[in-house]
């Protein structure tokens, strides 16, 4: 059985997914924001490096300004 001390050490280790090391374990979504500007501000303020996007929110026929992916910098998230 793991002790509290062991659990703390695990959380101190960086999280690696598919060869990419992440500083934060927080993952945030793109839904439920008033608009894309608010979404980007909230995601940036969170410090998260992983952002989830619901497939139904990714409409490839929308203009770039309307689409969620246009507002997220892939080098940051």
Backbone as XML, in Angstrom:
<?xml version="1.0"?>
<chain id="A" units="angstrom">
  <residue number="1" name="UNK">
    <atom name="N" x="0.839" y="-1.165" z="0.000"/>
    <atom name="CA" x="0.000" y="0.000" z="0.000"/>
    <atom name="C" x="0.892" y="1.239" z="0.000"/>
  </residue>
  <residue number="2" name="UNK">
    <atom name="N" x="0.552" y="2.230" z="-0.814"/>
    <atom name="CA" x="1.348" y="3.448" z="-0.920"/>
    <atom name="C" x="1.136" y="4.329" z="0.304"/>
  </residue>
  <residue number="3" name="UNK">
    <atom name="N" x="2.197" y="4.952" z="0.730"/>
    <atom name="CA" x="2.092" y="5.896" z="1.834"/>
    <atom name="C" x="1.932" y="7.288" z="1.256"/>
  </residue>
  <residue number="4" name="UNK">
    <atom name="N" x="1.570" y="8.214" z="2.107"/>
    <atom name="CA" x="1.423" y="9.600" z="1.680"/>
    <atom name="C" x="2.737" y="10.118" z="1.113"/>
  </residue>
  <residue number="5" name="UNK">
    <atom name="N" x="3.845" y="9.759" z="1.758"/>
    <atom name="CA" x="5.159" y="10.202" z="1.292"/>
    <atom name="C" x="5.422" y="9.724" z="-0.138"/>
  </residue>
  <residue number="6" name="UNK">
    <atom name="N" x="5.096" y="8.483" z="-0.437"/>
    <atom name="CA" x="5.276" y="7.942" z="-1.786"/>
    <atom name="C" x="4.417" y="8.705" z="-2.784"/>
  </residue>
  <residue number="7" name="UNK">
    <atom name="N" x="3.171" y="8.997" z="-2.421"/>
    <atom name="CA" x="2.263" y="9.713" z="-3.308"/>
    <atom name="C" x="2.794" y="11.101" z="-3.636"/>
  </residue>
  <residue number="8" name="UNK">
    <atom name="N" x="3.343" y="11.772" z="-2.654"/>
    <atom name="CA" x="3.875" y="13.111" z="-2.878"/>
    <atom name="C" x="5.041" y="13.057" z="-3.855"/>
  </residue>
  <residue number="9" name="UNK">
    <atom name="N" x="5.899" y="12.079" z="-3.723"/>
    <atom name="CA" x="7.035" y="11.959" z="-4.637"/>
    <atom name="C" x="6.572" y="11.733" z="-6.071"/>
  </residue>
  <residue number="10" name="UNK">
    <atom name="N" x="5.545" y="10.948" z="-6.253"/>
    <atom name="CA" x="5.036" y="10.691" z="-7.602"/>
    <atom name="C" x="4.568" y="11.989" z="-8.240"/>
  </residue>
  <residue number="11" name="UNK">
    <atom name="N" x="3.872" y="12.831" z="-7.482"/>
    <atom name="CA" x="3.362" y="14.089" z="-8.034"/>
    <atom name="C" x="4.481" y="15.078" z="-8.335"/>
  </residue>
  <residue number="12" name="UNK">
    <atom name="N" x="5.622" y="14.931" z="-7.689"/>
    <atom name="CA" x="6.750" y="15.815" z="-7.967"/>
    <atom name="C" x="7.436" y="15.475" z="-9.281"/>
  </residue>
  <residue number="13" name="UNK">
    <atom name="N" x="7.229" y="14.265" z="-9.765"/>
    <atom name="CA" x="7.864" y="13.862" z="-11.019"/>
    <atom name="C" x="7.114" y="14.476" z="-12.199"/>
  </residue>
  <residue number="14" name="UNK">
    <atom name="N" x="7.840" y="14.881" z="-13.249"/>
    <atom name="CA" x="7.170" y="15.438" z="-14.430"/>
    <atom name="C" x="6.269" y="14.390" z="-15.081"/>
  </residue>
  <residue number="15" name="UNK">
    <atom name="N" x="5.208" y="14.853" z="-15.693"/>
    <atom name="CA" x="4.299" y="13.976" z="-16.425"/>
    <atom name="C" x="4.757" y="13.927" z="-17.876"/>
  </residue>
  <residue number="16" name="UNK">
    <atom name="N" x="4.983" y="12.738" z="-18.388"/>
    <atom name="CA" x="5.393" y="12.574" z="-19.786"/>
    <atom name="C" x="4.317" y="11.813" z="-20.540"/>
  </residue>
  <residue number="17" name="UNK">
    <atom name="N" x="3.889" y="12.380" z="-21.660"/>
    <atom name="CA" x="2.905" y="11.749" z="-22.535"/>
    <atom name="C" x="3.452" y="11.796" z="-23.950"/>
  </residue>
  <residue number="18" name="UNK">
    <atom name="N" x="3.586" y="10.639" z="-24.561"/>
    <atom name="CA" x="4.051" y="10.525" z="-25.956"/>
    <atom name="C" x="5.379" y="11.263" z="-26.163"/>
  </residue>
  <residue number="19" name="UNK">
    <atom name="N" x="6.273" y="11.141" z="-25.194"/>
    <atom name="CA" x="7.590" y="11.740" z="-25.327"/>
    <atom name="C" x="7.659" y="13.226" z="-25.007"/>
  </residue>
  <residue number="20" name="UNK">
    <atom name="N" x="6.540" y="13.825" z="-24.618"/>
    <atom name="CA" x="6.535" y="15.248" z="-24.271"/>
    <atom name="C" x="6.382" y="15.386" z="-22.760"/>
  </residue>
  <residue number="21" name="UNK">
    <atom name="N" x="7.297" y="16.106" z="-22.137"/>
    <atom name="CA" x="7.261" y="16.312" z="-20.696"/>
    <atom name="C" x="6.464" y="17.575" z="-20.392"/>
  </residue>
  <residue number="22" name="UNK">
    <atom name="N" x="5.508" y="17.435" z="-19.492"/>
    <atom name="CA" x="4.625" y="18.545" z="-19.136"/>
    <atom name="C" x="4.951" y="19.047" z="-17.736"/>
  </residue>
  <residue number="23" name="UNK">
    <atom name="N" x="4.925" y="20.348" z="-17.550"/>
    <atom name="CA" x="5.163" y="20.946" z="-16.239"/>
    <atom name="C" x="3.900" y="20.905" z="-15.380"/>
  </residue>
  <residue number="24" name="UNK">
    <atom name="N" x="2.748" y="20.952" z="-16.022"/>
    <atom name="CA" x="1.478" y="20.981" z="-15.306"/>
    <atom name="C" x="0.668" y="19.730" z="-15.620"/>
  </residue>
  <residue number="25" name="UNK">
    <atom name="N" x="-0.014" y="19.218" z="-14.615"/>
    <atom name="CA" x="-0.906" y="18.070" z="-14.826"/>
    <atom name="C" x="-2.342" y="18.530" z="-15.077"/>
  </residue>
  <residue number="26" name="UNK">
    <atom name="N" x="-2.567" y="19.817" z="-15.051"/>
    <atom name="CA" x="-3.909" y="20.351" z="-15.275"/>
    <atom name="C" x="-4.263" y="20.283" z="-16.758"/>
  </residue>
  <residue number="27" name="UNK">
    <atom name="N" x="-5.429" y="19.737" z="-17.047"/>
    <atom name="CA" x="-5.938" y="19.681" z="-18.416"/>
    <atom name="C" x="-7.267" y="20.415" z="-18.425"/>
  </residue>
  <residue number="28" name="UNK">
    <atom name="N" x="-7.436" y="21.346" z="-19.360"/>
    <atom name="CA" x="-8.667" y="22.139" z="-19.406"/>
    <atom name="C" x="-9.369" y="21.951" z="-20.742"/>
  </residue>
  <residue number="29" name="UNK">
    <atom name="N" x="-10.659" y="22.212" z="-20.744"/>
    <atom name="CA" x="-11.459" y="22.080" z="-21.958"/>
    <atom name="C" x="-11.772" y="23.432" z="-22.570"/>
  </residue>
  <residue number="30" name="UNK">
    <atom name="N" x="-12.333" y="23.401" z="-23.763"/>
    <atom name="CA" x="-12.644" y="24.625" z="-24.499"/>
    <atom name="C" x="-14.125" y="24.980" z="-24.443"/>
  </residue>
  <residue number="31" name="UNK">
    <atom name="N" x="-14.921" y="24.218" z="-23.732"/>
    <atom name="CA" x="-16.364" y="24.454" z="-23.707"/>
    <atom name="C" x="-16.804" y="25.396" z="-22.608"/>
  </residue>
  <residue number="32" name="UNK">
    <atom name="N" x="-18.028" y="25.886" z="-22.745"/>
    <atom name="CA" x="-18.738" y="26.680" z="-21.731"/>
    <atom name="C" x="-18.194" y="28.092" z="-21.535"/>
  </residue>
  <residue number="33" name="UNK">
    <atom name="N" x="-17.486" y="28.618" z="-22.495"/>
    <atom name="CA" x="-17.030" y="30.002" z="-22.390"/>
    <atom name="C" x="-17.963" y="30.900" z="-23.191"/>
  </residue>
  <residue number="34" name="UNK">
    <atom name="N" x="-18.064" y="32.151" z="-22.784"/>
    <atom name="CA" x="-18.922" y="33.124" z="-23.461"/>
    <atom name="C" x="-18.516" y="33.302" z="-24.913"/>
  </residue>
  <residue number="35" name="UNK">
    <atom name="N" x="-17.198" y="33.376" z="-25.153"/>
    <atom name="CA" x="-16.691" y="33.541" z="-26.516"/>
    <atom name="C" x="-15.252" y="33.030" z="-26.568"/>
  </residue>
  <residue number="36" name="UNK">
    <atom name="N" x="-14.670" y="33.035" z="-27.764"/>
    <atom name="CA" x="-13.312" y="32.500" z="-27.933"/>
    <atom name="C" x="-12.268" y="33.318" z="-27.182"/>
  </residue>
  <residue number="37" name="UNK">
    <atom name="N" x="-12.471" y="34.616" z="-27.070"/>
    <atom name="CA" x="-11.512" y="35.459" z="-26.346"/>
    <atom name="C" x="-11.465" y="35.076" z="-24.869"/>
  </residue>
  <residue number="38" name="UNK">
    <atom name="N" x="-12.628" y="34.873" z="-24.276"/>
    <atom name="CA" x="-12.678" y="34.469" z="-22.871"/>
    <atom name="C" x="-12.041" y="33.092" z="-22.687"/>
  </residue>
  <residue number="39" name="UNK">
    <atom name="N" x="-12.270" y="32.202" z="-23.641"/>
    <atom name="CA" x="-11.691" y="30.859" z="-23.583"/>
    <atom name="C" x="-10.165" y="30.941" z="-23.549"/>
  </residue>
  <residue number="40" name="UNK">
    <atom name="N" x="-9.586" y="31.701" z="-24.465"/>
    <atom name="CA" x="-8.131" y="31.818" z="-24.540"/>
    <atom name="C" x="-7.578" y="32.441" z="-23.261"/>
  </residue>
  <residue number="41" name="UNK">
    <atom name="N" x="-8.220" y="33.485" z="-22.757"/>
    <atom name="CA" x="-7.763" y="34.129" z="-21.525"/>
    <atom name="C" x="-7.771" y="33.147" z="-20.353"/>
  </residue>
  <residue number="42" name="UNK">
    <atom name="N" x="-8.832" y="32.362" z="-20.239"/>
    <atom name="CA" x="-8.941" y="31.403" z="-19.135"/>
    <atom name="C" x="-7.899" y="30.297" z="-19.252"/>
  </residue>
  <residue number="43" name="UNK">
    <atom name="N" x="-7.690" y="29.803" z="-20.460"/>
    <atom name="CA" x="-6.707" y="28.733" z="-20.659"/>
    <atom name="C" x="-5.300" y="29.239" z="-20.351"/>
  </residue>
  <residue number="44" name="UNK">
    <atom name="N" x="-4.975" y="30.428" z="-20.830"/>
    <atom name="CA" x="-3.649" y="30.997" z="-20.552"/>
    <atom name="C" x="-3.462" y="31.237" z="-19.055"/>
  </residue>
  <residue number="45" name="UNK">
    <atom name="N" x="-4.484" y="31.742" z="-18.380"/>
    <atom name="CA" x="-4.387" y="32.017" z="-16.943"/>
    <atom name="C" x="-4.233" y="30.734" z="-16.130"/>
  </residue>
  <residue number="46" name="UNK">
    <atom name="N" x="-4.759" y="29.627" z="-16.635"/>
    <atom name="CA" x="-4.706" y="28.362" z="-15.896"/>
    <atom name="C" x="-3.301" y="27.774" z="-15.838"/>
  </residue>
  <residue number="47" name="UNK">
    <atom name="N" x="-2.476" y="28.075" z="-16.828"/>
    <atom name="CA" x="-1.145" y="27.484" z="-16.893"/>
    <atom name="C" x="-1.134" y="26.073" z="-17.451"/>
  </residue>
  <residue number="48" name="UNK">
    <atom name="N" x="-2.289" y="25.604" z="-17.895"/>
    <atom name="CA" x="-2.382" y="24.248" z="-18.452"/>
    <atom name="C" x="-1.625" y="24.162" z="-19.773"/>
  </residue>
  <residue number="49" name="UNK">
    <atom name="N" x="-1.060" y="22.990" z="-20.027"/>
    <atom name="CA" x="-0.374" y="22.743" z="-21.291"/>
    <atom name="C" x="-1.156" y="21.785" z="-22.183"/>
  </residue>
  <residue number="50" name="UNK">
    <atom name="N" x="-2.216" y="21.202" z="-21.619"/>
    <atom name="CA" x="-3.063" y="20.281" z="-22.378"/>
    <atom name="C" x="-4.468" y="20.870" z="-22.419"/>
  </residue>
  <residue number="51" name="UNK">
    <atom name="N" x="-5.000" y="20.988" z="-23.633"/>
    <atom name="CA" x="-6.341" y="21.526" z="-23.831"/>
    <atom name="C" x="-7.154" y="20.507" z="-24.611"/>
  </residue>
  <residue number="52" name="UNK">
    <atom name="N" x="-8.327" y="20.180" z="-24.094"/>
    <atom name="CA" x="-9.193" y="19.236" z="-24.796"/>
    <atom name="C" x="-10.207" y="20.005" z="-25.640"/>
  </residue>
  <residue number="53" name="UNK">
    <atom name="N" x="-10.551" y="19.424" z="-26.781"/>
    <atom name="CA" x="-11.521" y="20.031" z="-27.689"/>
    <atom name="C" x="-12.540" y="18.961" z="-28.060"/>
  </residue>
  <residue number="54" name="UNK">
    <atom name="N" x="-13.811" y="19.246" z="-27.845"/>
    <atom name="CA" x="-14.858" y="18.298" z="-28.231"/>
    <atom name="C" x="-14.927" y="18.246" z="-29.751"/>
  </residue>
  <residue number="55" name="UNK">
    <atom name="N" x="-15.038" y="17.054" z="-30.281"/>
    <atom name="CA" x="-15.069" y="16.884" z="-31.733"/>
    <atom name="C" x="-16.203" y="17.699" z="-32.344"/>
  </residue>
  <residue number="56" name="UNK">
    <atom name="N" x="-17.331" y="17.771" z="-31.694"/>
    <atom name="CA" x="-18.450" y="18.526" z="-32.256"/>
    <atom name="C" x="-18.174" y="20.026" z="-32.323"/>
  </residue>
  <residue number="57" name="UNK">
    <atom name="N" x="-17.196" y="20.518" z="-31.567"/>
    <atom name="CA" x="-16.865" y="21.948" z="-31.590"/>
    <atom name="C" x="-15.898" y="22.290" z="-32.706"/>
  </residue>
  <residue number="58" name="UNK">
    <atom name="N" x="-15.286" y="21.309" z="-33.324"/>
    <atom name="CA" x="-14.332" y="21.562" z="-34.395"/>
    <atom name="C" x="-15.075" y="21.456" z="-35.720"/>
  </residue>
  <residue number="59" name="UNK">
    <atom name="N" x="-15.513" y="22.588" z="-36.225"/>
    <atom name="CA" x="-16.238" y="22.648" z="-37.489"/>
    <atom name="C" x="-15.278" y="23.182" z="-38.541"/>
  </residue>
  <residue number="60" name="UNK">
    <atom name="N" x="-14.814" y="22.312" z="-39.404"/>
    <atom name="CA" x="-13.813" y="22.700" z="-40.399"/>
    <atom name="C" x="-14.376" y="23.633" z="-41.457"/>
  </residue>
  <residue number="61" name="UNK">
    <atom name="N" x="-15.695" y="23.773" z="-41.530"/>
    <atom name="CA" x="-16.314" y="24.670" z="-42.506"/>
    <atom name="C" x="-16.457" y="26.096" z="-41.988"/>
  </residue>
  <residue number="62" name="UNK">
    <atom name="N" x="-16.211" y="26.320" z="-40.718"/>
    <atom name="CA" x="-16.324" y="27.670" z="-40.154"/>
    <atom name="C" x="-15.146" y="28.526" z="-40.587"/>
  </residue>
  <residue number="63" name="UNK">
    <atom name="N" x="-15.346" y="29.820" z="-40.539"/>
    <atom name="CA" x="-14.230" y="30.716" z="-40.840"/>
    <atom name="C" x="-13.194" y="30.593" z="-39.728"/>
  </residue>
  <residue number="64" name="UNK">
    <atom name="N" x="-11.978" y="30.984" z="-40.017"/>
    <atom name="CA" x="-10.909" y="30.875" z="-39.012"/>
    <atom name="C" x="-11.243" y="31.657" z="-37.746"/>
  </residue>
  <residue number="65" name="UNK">
    <atom name="N" x="-11.844" y="32.815" z="-37.901"/>
    <atom name="CA" x="-12.144" y="33.652" z="-36.743"/>
    <atom name="C" x="-13.166" y="32.997" z="-35.817"/>
  </residue>
  <residue number="66" name="UNK">
    <atom name="N" x="-14.056" y="32.177" z="-36.371"/>
    <atom name="CA" x="-15.089" y="31.538" z="-35.562"/>
    <atom name="C" x="-14.615" y="30.233" z="-34.935"/>
  </residue>
  <residue number="67" name="UNK">
    <atom name="N" x="-13.713" y="29.539" z="-35.571"/>
    <atom name="CA" x="-13.307" y="28.214" z="-35.116"/>
    <atom name="C" x="-12.419" y="28.237" z="-33.887"/>
  </residue>
  <residue number="68" name="UNK">
    <atom name="N" x="-12.572" y="27.225" z="-33.040"/>
    <atom name="CA" x="-11.796" y="27.108" z="-31.801"/>
    <atom name="C" x="-10.311" y="26.940" z="-32.095"/>
  </residue>
  <residue number="69" name="UNK">
    <atom name="N" x="-9.968" y="26.117" z="-33.053"/>
    <atom name="CA" x="-8.558" y="25.814" z="-33.320"/>
    <atom name="C" x="-7.759" y="27.037" z="-33.755"/>
  </residue>
  <residue number="70" name="UNK">
    <atom name="N" x="-8.400" y="27.987" z="-34.383"/>
    <atom name="CA" x="-7.712" y="29.211" z="-34.812"/>
    <atom name="C" x="-7.180" y="29.999" z="-33.613"/>
  </residue>
  <residue number="71" name="UNK">
    <atom name="N" x="-7.830" y="29.880" z="-32.486"/>
    <atom name="CA" x="-7.485" y="30.675" z="-31.304"/>
    <atom name="C" x="-6.470" y="30.004" z="-30.382"/>
  </residue>
  <residue number="72" name="UNK">
    <atom name="N" x="-6.152" y="28.740" z="-30.626"/>
    <atom name="CA" x="-5.221" y="28.008" z="-29.760"/>
    <atom name="C" x="-3.883" y="27.830" z="-30.460"/>
  </residue>
  <residue number="73" name="UNK">
    <atom name="N" x="-2.817" y="28.301" z="-29.846"/>
    <atom name="CA" x="-1.468" y="28.192" z="-30.401"/>
    <atom name="C" x="-0.931" y="26.785" z="-30.129"/>
  </residue>
  <residue number="74" name="UNK">
    <atom name="N" x="-0.756" y="25.963" z="-31.172"/>
    <atom name="CA" x="-0.316" y="24.579" z="-30.958"/>
    <atom name="C" x="1.076" y="24.455" z="-30.336"/>
  </residue>
  <residue number="75" name="UNK">
    <atom name="N" x="1.882" y="25.499" z="-30.383"/>
    <atom name="CA" x="3.202" y="25.426" z="-29.755"/>
    <atom name="C" x="3.112" y="25.617" z="-28.235"/>
  </residue>
  <residue number="76" name="UNK">
    <atom name="N" x="1.974" y="26.104" z="-27.750"/>
    <atom name="CA" x="1.798" y="26.346" z="-26.314"/>
    <atom name="C" x="0.930" y="25.312" z="-25.628"/>
  </residue>
  <residue number="77" name="UNK">
    <atom name="N" x="0.015" y="24.706" z="-26.365"/>
    <atom name="CA" x="-0.938" y="23.760" z="-25.767"/>
    <atom name="C" x="-0.858" y="22.443" z="-26.484"/>
  </residue>
</chain>
